[in-house]
Amino acid sequence: MHRALARATGNRVYVLLTNTLFNAYLPVRAALRAPFTDPQAAHERLEPVVDAVTAGDAAAARRAAEHYLTVTERIMLEGLA
């Protein structure tokens, strides 16, 4: 999903960054899976990002992505605690 979103932005740097982060995430994903155990909740967190990118609204996409990443990071850190 994240790779598809990165490609949809048309930003090549974002695509490269996403690929780099994904490759770093793979070896530790079992420890960081908490944000993704509830598919509906994960969908609800990511949906505003998808909607903004689909609409071509860069400012809304930026805000939605920042919110998604902040919340997801918090859930990951809570899962590690």
Phi and psi in radians as a Rosetta constraint file:
Dihedral C 1 N 2 CA 2 C 2 CIRCULARHARMONIC -1.170 0.35
Dihedral N 2 CA 2 C 2 N 3 CIRCULARHARMONIC -0.652 0.35
Dihedral C 2 N 3 CA 3 C 3 CIRCULARHARMONIC -1.153 0.35
Dihedral N 3 CA 3 C 3 N 4 CIRCULARHARMONIC -0.701 0.35
Dihedral C 3 N 4 CA 4 C 4 CIRCULARHARMONIC -1.112 0.35
Dihedral N 4 CA 4 C 4 N 5 CIRCULARHARMONIC -0.729 0.35
Dihedral C 4 N 5 CA 5 C 5 CIRCULARHARMONIC -1.102 0.35
Dihedral N 5 CA 5 C 5 N 6 CIRCULARHARMONIC -0.748 0.35
Dihedral C 5 N 6 CA 6 C 6 CIRCULARHARMONIC -1.054 0.35
Dihedral N 6 CA 6 C 6 N 7 CIRCULARHARMONIC -0.783 0.35
Dihedral C 6 N 7 CA 7 C 7 CIRCULARHARMONIC -1.120 0.35
Dihedral N 7 CA 7 C 7 N 8 CIRCULARHARMONIC -0.639 0.35
Dihedral C 7 N 8 CA 8 C 8 CIRCULARHARMONIC -1.138 0.35
Dihedral N 8 CA 8 C 8 N 9 CIRCULARHARMONIC -0.425 0.35
Dihedral C 8 N 9 CA 9 C 9 CIRCULARHARMONIC -1.261 0.35
Dihedral N 9 CA 9 C 9 N 10 CIRCULARHARMONIC -0.401 0.35
Dihedral C 9 N 10 CA 10 C 10 CIRCULARHARMONIC 1.333 0.35
Dihedral N 10 CA 10 C 10 N 11 CIRCULARHARMONIC 0.139 0.35
Dihedral C 10 N 11 CA 11 C 11 CIRCULARHARMONIC -1.728 0.35
Dihedral N 11 CA 11 C 11 N 12 CIRCULARHARMONIC 1.861 0.35
Dihedral C 11 N 12 CA 12 C 12 CIRCULARHARMONIC -1.100 0.35
Dihedral N 12 CA 12 C 12 N 13 CIRCULARHARMONIC -0.624 0.35
Dihedral C 12 N 13 CA 13 C 13 CIRCULARHARMONIC -1.121 0.35
Dihedral N 13 CA 13 C 13 N 14 CIRCULARHARMONIC -0.709 0.35
Dihedral C 13 N 14 CA 14 C 14 CIRCULARHARMONIC -1.117 0.35
Dihedral N 14 CA 14 C 14 N 15 CIRCULARHARMONIC -0.676 0.35
Dihedral C 14 N 15 CA 15 C 15 CIRCULARHARMONIC -1.072 0.35
Dihedral N 15 CA 15 C 15 N 16 CIRCULARHARMONIC -0.822 0.35
Dihedral C 15 N 16 CA 16 C 16 CIRCULARHARMONIC -1.104 0.35
Dihedral N 16 CA 16 C 16 N 17 CIRCULARHARMONIC -0.734 0.35
Dihedral C 16 N 17 CA 17 C 17 CIRCULARHARMONIC -1.103 0.35
Dihedral N 17 CA 17 C 17 N 18 CIRCULARHARMONIC -0.763 0.35
Dihedral C 17 N 18 CA 18 C 18 CIRCULARHARMONIC -1.059 0.35
Dihedral N 18 CA 18 C 18 N 19 CIRCULARHARMONIC -0.772 0.35
Dihedral C 18 N 19 CA 19 C 19 CIRCULARHARMONIC -1.092 0.35
Dihedral N 19 CA 19 C 19 N 20 CIRCULARHARMONIC -0.718 0.35
Dihedral C 19 N 20 CA 20 C 20 CIRCULARHARMONIC -1.110 0.35
Dihedral N 20 CA 20 C 20 N 21 CIRCULARHARMONIC -0.811 0.35
Dihedral C 20 N 21 CA 21 C 21 CIRCULARHARMONIC -1.131 0.35
Dihedral N 21 CA 21 C 21 N 22 CIRCULARHARMONIC -0.692 0.35
Dihedral C 21 N 22 CA 22 C 22 CIRCULARHARMONIC -1.075 0.35
Dihedral N 22 CA 22 C 22 N 23 CIRCULARHARMONIC -0.760 0.35
Dihedral C 22 N 23 CA 23 C 23 CIRCULARHARMONIC -1.138 0.35
Dihedral N 23 CA 23 C 23 N 24 CIRCULARHARMONIC -0.588 0.35
Dihedral C 23 N 24 CA 24 C 24 CIRCULARHARMONIC -1.294 0.35
Dihedral N 24 CA 24 C 24 N 25 CIRCULARHARMONIC -0.543 0.35
Dihedral C 24 N 25 CA 25 C 25 CIRCULARHARMONIC -1.294 0.35
Dihedral N 25 CA 25 C 25 N 26 CIRCULARHARMONIC -0.635 0.35
Dihedral C 25 N 26 CA 26 C 26 CIRCULARHARMONIC -0.897 0.35
Dihedral N 26 CA 26 C 26 N 27 CIRCULARHARMONIC -0.825 0.35
Dihedral C 26 N 27 CA 27 C 27 CIRCULARHARMONIC -1.165 0.35
Dihedral N 27 CA 27 C 27 N 28 CIRCULARHARMONIC -0.356 0.35
Dihedral C 27 N 28 CA 28 C 28 CIRCULARHARMONIC -2.022 0.35
Dihedral N 28 CA 28 C 28 N 29 CIRCULARHARMONIC 0.182 0.35
Dihedral C 28 N 29 CA 29 C 29 CIRCULARHARMONIC -1.057 0.35
Dihedral N 29 CA 29 C 29 N 30 CIRCULARHARMONIC -0.549 0.35
Dihedral C 29 N 30 CA 30 C 30 CIRCULARHARMONIC -1.066 0.35
Dihedral N 30 CA 30 C 30 N 31 CIRCULARHARMONIC -0.622 0.35
Dihedral C 30 N 31 CA 31 C 31 CIRCULARHARMONIC -1.377 0.35
Dihedral N 31 CA 31 C 31 N 32 CIRCULARHARMONIC -0.319 0.35
Dihedral C 31 N 32 CA 32 C 32 CIRCULARHARMONIC -2.020 0.35
Dihedral N 32 CA 32 C 32 N 33 CIRCULARHARMONIC 0.495 0.35
Dihedral C 32 N 33 CA 33 C 33 CIRCULARHARMONIC -1.507 0.35
Dihedral N 33 CA 33 C 33 N 34 CIRCULARHARMONIC -0.164 0.35
Dihedral C 33 N 34 CA 34 C 34 CIRCULARHARMONIC -0.872 0.35
Dihedral N 34 CA 34 C 34 N 35 CIRCULARHARMONIC -0.728 0.35
Dihedral C 34 N 35 CA 35 C 35 CIRCULARHARMONIC -1.187 0.35
Dihedral N 35 CA 35 C 35 N 36 CIRCULARHARMONIC -0.187 0.35
Dihedral C 35 N 36 CA 36 C 36 CIRCULARHARMONIC -2.045 0.35
Dihedral N 36 CA 36 C 36 N 37 CIRCULARHARMONIC 0.137 0.35
Dihedral C 36 N 37 CA 37 C 37 CIRCULARHARMONIC -1.335 0.35
Dihedral N 37 CA 37 C 37 N 38 CIRCULARHARMONIC -0.430 0.35
Dihedral C 37 N 38 CA 38 C 38 CIRCULARHARMONIC -1.901 0.35
Dihedral N 38 CA 38 C 38 N 39 CIRCULARHARMONIC 1.765 0.35
Dihedral C 38 N 39 CA 39 C 39 CIRCULARHARMONIC -1.006 0.35
Dihedral N 39 CA 39 C 39 N 40 CIRCULARHARMONIC -0.662 0.35
Dihedral C 39 N 40 CA 40 C 40 CIRCULARHARMONIC -1.161 0.35
Dihedral N 40 CA 40 C 40 N 41 CIRCULARHARMONIC -0.757 0.35
Dihedral C 40 N 41 CA 41 C 41 CIRCULARHARMONIC -1.137 0.35
Dihedral N 41 CA 41 C 41 N 42 CIRCULARHARMONIC -0.719 0.35
Dihedral C 41 N 42 CA 42 C 42 CIRCULARHARMONIC -1.088 0.35
Dihedral N 42 CA 42 C 42 N 43 CIRCULARHARMONIC -0.734 0.35
Dihedral C 42 N 43 CA 43 C 43 CIRCULARHARMONIC -1.069 0.35
Dihedral N 43 CA 43 C 43 N 44 CIRCULARHARMONIC -0.789 0.35
Dihedral C 43 N 44 CA 44 C 44 CIRCULARHARMONIC -1.131 0.35
Dihedral N 44 CA 44 C 44 N 45 CIRCULARHARMONIC -0.592 0.35
Dihedral C 44 N 45 CA 45 C 45 CIRCULARHARMONIC -1.227 0.35
Dihedral N 45 CA 45 C 45 N 46 CIRCULARHARMONIC -0.643 0.35
Dihedral C 45 N 46 CA 46 C 46 CIRCULARHARMONIC -1.544 0.35
Dihedral N 46 CA 46 C 46 N 47 CIRCULARHARMONIC -0.404 0.35
Dihedral C 46 N 47 CA 47 C 47 CIRCULARHARMONIC -0.954 0.35
Dihedral N 47 CA 47 C 47 N 48 CIRCULARHARMONIC -0.752 0.35
Dihedral C 47 N 48 CA 48 C 48 CIRCULARHARMONIC -1.071 0.35
Dihedral N 48 CA 48 C 48 N 49 CIRCULARHARMONIC -0.561 0.35
Dihedral C 48 N 49 CA 49 C 49 CIRCULARHARMONIC -1.169 0.35
Dihedral N 49 CA 49 C 49 N 50 CIRCULARHARMONIC -0.846 0.35
Dihedral C 49 N 50 CA 50 C 50 CIRCULARHARMONIC -1.055 0.35
Dihedral N 50 CA 50 C 50 N 51 CIRCULARHARMONIC -0.782 0.35
Dihedral C 50 N 51 CA 51 C 51 CIRCULARHARMONIC -1.058 0.35
Dihedral N 51 CA 51 C 51 N 52 CIRCULARHARMONIC -0.761 0.35
Dihedral C 51 N 52 CA 52 C 52 CIRCULARHARMONIC -1.193 0.35
Dihedral N 52 CA 52 C 52 N 53 CIRCULARHARMONIC -0.731 0.35
Dihedral C 52 N 53 CA 53 C 53 CIRCULARHARMONIC -1.134 0.35
Dihedral N 53 CA 53 C 53 N 54 CIRCULARHARMONIC -0.758 0.35
Dihedral C 53 N 54 CA 54 C 54 CIRCULARHARMONIC -1.064 0.35
Dihedral N 54 CA 54 C 54 N 55 CIRCULARHARMONIC -0.656 0.35
Dihedral C 54 N 55 CA 55 C 55 CIRCULARHARMONIC -1.348 0.35
Dihedral N 55 CA 55 C 55 N 56 CIRCULARHARMONIC -0.190 0.35
Dihedral C 55 N 56 CA 56 C 56 CIRCULARHARMONIC 1.306 0.35
Dihedral N 56 CA 56 C 56 N 57 CIRCULARHARMONIC 0.378 0.35
Dihedral C 56 N 57 CA 57 C 57 CIRCULARHARMONIC -1.665 0.35
Dihedral N 57 CA 57 C 57 N 58 CIRCULARHARMONIC 1.626 0.35
Dihedral C 57 N 58 CA 58 C 58 CIRCULARHARMONIC -1.070 0.35
Dihedral N 58 CA 58 C 58 N 59 CIRCULARHARMONIC -0.731 0.35
Dihedral C 58 N 59 CA 59 C 59 CIRCULARHARMONIC -1.141 0.35
Dihedral N 59 CA 59 C 59 N 60 CIRCULARHARMONIC -0.774 0.35
Dihedral C 59 N 60 CA 60 C 60 CIRCULARHARMONIC -1.162 0.35
Dihedral N 60 CA 60 C 60 N 61 CIRCULARHARMONIC -0.649 0.35
Dihedral C 60 N 61 CA 61 C 61 CIRCULARHARMONIC -1.120 0.35
Dihedral N 61 CA 61 C 61 N 62 CIRCULARHARMONIC -0.720 0.35
Dihedral C 61 N 62 CA 62 C 62 CIRCULARHARMONIC -1.094 0.35
Dihedral N 62 CA 62 C 62 N 63 CIRCULARHARMONIC -0.824 0.35
Dihedral C 62 N 63 CA 63 C 63 CIRCULARHARMONIC -1.096 0.35
Dihedral N 63 CA 63 C 63 N 64 CIRCULARHARMONIC -0.791 0.35
Dihedral C 63 N 64 CA 64 C 64 CIRCULARHARMONIC -1.129 0.35
Dihedral N 64 CA 64 C 64 N 65 CIRCULARHARMONIC -0.701 0.35
Dihedral C 64 N 65 CA 65 C 65 CIRCULARHARMONIC -1.158 0.35
Dihedral N 65 CA 65 C 65 N 66 CIRCULARHARMONIC -0.730 0.35
Dihedral C 65 N 66 CA 66 C 66 CIRCULARHARMONIC -1.080 0.35
Dihedral N 66 CA 66 C 66 N 67 CIRCULARHARMONIC -0.737 0.35
Dihedral C 66 N 67 CA 67 C 67 CIRCULARHARMONIC -1.137 0.35
Dihedral N 67 CA 67 C 67 N 68 CIRCULARHARMONIC -0.825 0.35
Dihedral C 67 N 68 CA 68 C 68 CIRCULARHARMONIC -0.996 0.35
Dihedral N 68 CA 68 C 68 N 69 CIRCULARHARMONIC -0.823 0.35
Dihedral C 68 N 69 CA 69 C 69 CIRCULARHARMONIC -1.171 0.35
Dihedral N 69 CA 69 C 69 N 70 CIRCULARHARMONIC -0.671 0.35
Dihedral C 69 N 70 CA 70 C 70 CIRCULARHARMONIC -1.118 0.35
Dihedral N 70 CA 70 C 70 N 71 CIRCULARHARMONIC -0.836 0.35
Dihedral C 70 N 71 CA 71 C 71 CIRCULARHARMONIC -1.160 0.35
Dihedral N 71 CA 71 C 71 N 72 CIRCULARHARMONIC -0.764 0.35
Dihedral C 71 N 72 CA 72 C 72 CIRCULARHARMONIC -1.107 0.35
Dihedral N 72 CA 72 C 72 N 73 CIRCULARHARMONIC -0.720 0.35
Dihedral C 72 N 73 CA 73 C 73 CIRCULARHARMONIC -1.066 0.35
Dihedral N 73 CA 73 C 73 N 74 CIRCULARHARMONIC -0.770 0.35
Dihedral C 73 N 74 CA 74 C 74 CIRCULARHARMONIC -1.033 0.35
Dihedral N 74 CA 74 C 74 N 75 CIRCULARHARMONIC -0.773 0.35
Dihedral C 74 N 75 CA 75 C 75 CIRCULARHARMONIC -1.137 0.35
Dihedral N 75 CA 75 C 75 N 76 CIRCULARHARMONIC -0.704 0.35
Dihedral C 75 N 76 CA 76 C 76 CIRCULARHARMONIC -1.083 0.35
Dihedral N 76 CA 76 C 76 N 77 CIRCULARHARMONIC -0.810 0.35
Dihedral C 76 N 77 CA 77 C 77 CIRCULARHARMONIC -1.143 0.35
Dihedral N 77 CA 77 C 77 N 78 CIRCULARHARMONIC -0.666 0.35
Dihedral C 77 N 78 CA 78 C 78 CIRCULARHARMONIC -1.108 0.35
Dihedral N 78 CA 78 C 78 N 79 CIRCULARHARMONIC -0.642 0.35
Dihedral C 78 N 79 CA 79 C 79 CIRCULARHARMONIC -1.185 0.35
Dihedral N 79 CA 79 C 79 N 80 CIRCULARHARMONIC -0.444 0.35
Dihedral C 79 N 80 CA 80 C 80 CIRCULARHARMONIC -1.472 0.35
Dihedral N 80 CA 80 C 80 N 81 CIRCULARHARMONIC -0.347 0.35
